[in-house]
Amino acid sequence: MAPDHSVAGAIPPWRLAWLIALKDLRIEARSRVVVYQVLPFAVIVMVMFGFALDDDGIAQRVAPGLIWLATLFSLLVVVQRSFAVEAADGALDALRVAGVDAVSIFLGKALAMAAQLVVLELVLFVTAVVLYGPRVRPGGLALLVVTWVLATIGLALVGTLYGGLTAGFTGRETLLPLLVLPVVAPVLIGATRAVESALGTTGAAVSEGWPWIGLLTVFAGAFGVGGSLAFGPLIDE
Amino acid sequence: MSIPPDDTDITTAGTSSAATRLLGTLAVVGVAWLVAFGLLFSPADRDQRESVRIMYVHVPSAWLAYLAFIVTAGASALYLFRAAHSLVWDRLAGASAEVGVVFMGITLLTGMLWGRLSWGVFWTWDARLTTTAFLFVTYVGYLAVRRLGGTHQQRARRSAAVALLGVLEIPLVHFSVRLWRNLHQESTVARPDGDVKMDGLMLFSLVVGLVAFTLLYVWLVIHRQRALVLEDAAEDHGLEQALSDRRAEAALPGGR
């Protein structure tokens, strides 16, 4: 972009990203859409899984996969919400016109989304422990937390990327899952296997979970860089 | 490939030319050869018996689909990273992806039929199979993104970015599925293309298939690309028409 002399141009990009993240979180704090709508949705999905897998043994064994599946479904709703806020009144265009760099918007919105997903996943995890009864072993705690953070970053980056692409278009509700779900498949595989090892639900040792952290790191890194490059062309009008 | 100008006259233009007619004839003759060699002249396999004939469609379709997606990625990069941002590359990417999706669908379908006959199951969680399915879905999504609307340049920029993100996604999916299978469970199915010694006539039939499908690909893409030029021109024309109609309406007494 050409050097601009707008107000936003004087603020460093990382600071802009931080401000955008704060803005999104403030909107959530005031509207409570994620807390009152997405969280209950995620929990009811977990209950439905329980109905579908009507056997204590099965639900307990596949609990890690169910947590991440429910996270993916909720991710789609969170992404819709995150960009519904921007599409209304052309807020995204206004940000761009104000001279805010696309990378700042991308990283800022991803950060806010990651913050919301972290809370969502925590609730899902507790729900899974309560409903399906997998045991948490102390040795797997570090693996659990690292997986939790890395998977969330990857999901938030991909969600923001494709959310920005479909924002403001008719039919975005149907297009978003088609674009996002294939892309996040590696996160589903990696995070599920890592949590399985951390909890020992399939008899795997904790050490078997760590190779998956590599996959999650590569994924988050690739979409952090690729997303920062692609977000501009995707949202520019 | 000839590059049609952006201001093609849509009232007279077709998508055919002497060169593509020749190419089309060659492609049709090639497919006829493939049918003859694949179904009649080539022998049945000792182990797979008649089901081996699926290979003559399956392998060339897979080759064509991969070729198509590589062309889409390449053309998208050329569009995005060249200063001219020529829509020629965008339309080539779009045309190639359309053809690729069709043939990837054929690849999956024939592969599943063959798998049922040879392995007893339609599907296995082999890394290559799974990646192929993801490629298919990813490019269906790509085609949907192309239809989001906006100006031609907006469409081109968006879809080029999505195509290049696909290039980022597919190796990650392939790698993760491979890691999943390797760590999780031994592959129980024999690899479909091990060290099989192939009969001379079988190999020849396969080569005929590859050549015929490559010709078919080039032919289809050229036509689709030209049709896309006409579609874009028709869209522009319709917009201009609507604008001038509106202006004429406004110029009438009592118009606003």
Boltz contact constraints between the chains, C-beta under 6 A:
constraints:
  - contact:
      token1: [A, 169]
      token2: [B, 148]
      max_distance: 6.0
  - contact:
      token1: [A, 175]
      token2: [B, 144]
      max_distance: 6.0
  - contact:
      token1: [A, 178]
      token2: [B, 141]
      max_distance: 6.0
  - contact:
      token1: [A, 179]
      token2: [B, 141]
      max_distance: 6.0
  - contact:
      token1: [A, 182]
      token2: [B, 134]
      max_distance: 6.0
  - contact:
      token1: [A, 182]
      token2: [B, 137]
      max_distance: 6.0
  - contact:
      token1: [A, 182]
      token2: [B, 138]
      max_distance: 6.0
  - contact:
      token1: [A, 183]
      token2: [B, 169]
      max_distance: 6.0
  - contact:
      token1: [A, 185]
      token2: [B, 173]
      max_distance: 6.0
  - contact:
      token1: [A, 186]
      token2: [B, 172]
      max_distance: 6.0
  - contact:
      token1: [A, 186]
      token2: [B, 173]
      max_distance: 6.0
  - contact:
      token1: [A, 186]
      token2: [B, 176]
      max_distance: 6.0
  - contact:
      token1: [A, 189]
      token2: [B, 176]
      max_distance: 6.0
  - contact:
      token1: [A, 189]
      token2: [B, 180]
      max_distance: 6.0
  - contact:
      token1: [A, 215]
      token2: [B, 176]
      max_distance: 6.0
  - contact:
      token1: [A, 219]
      token2: [B, 172]
      max_distance: 6.0
  - contact:
      token1: [A, 222]
      token2: [B, 168]
      max_distance: 6.0
  - contact:
      token1: [A, 226]
      token2: [B, 168]
      max_distance: 6.0
  - contact:
      token1: [A, 230]
      token2: [B, 161]
      max_distance: 6.0
  - contact:
      token1: [A, 230]
      token2: [B, 165]
      max_distance: 6.0
  - contact:
      token1: [A, 233]
      token2: [B, 157]
      max_distance: 6.0
  - contact:
      token1: [A, 233]
      token2: [B, 161]
      max_distance: 6.0
  - contact:
      token1: [A, 234]
      token2: [B, 158]
      max_distance: 6.0
  - contact:
      token1: [A, 234]
      token2: [B, 161]
      max_distance: 6.0
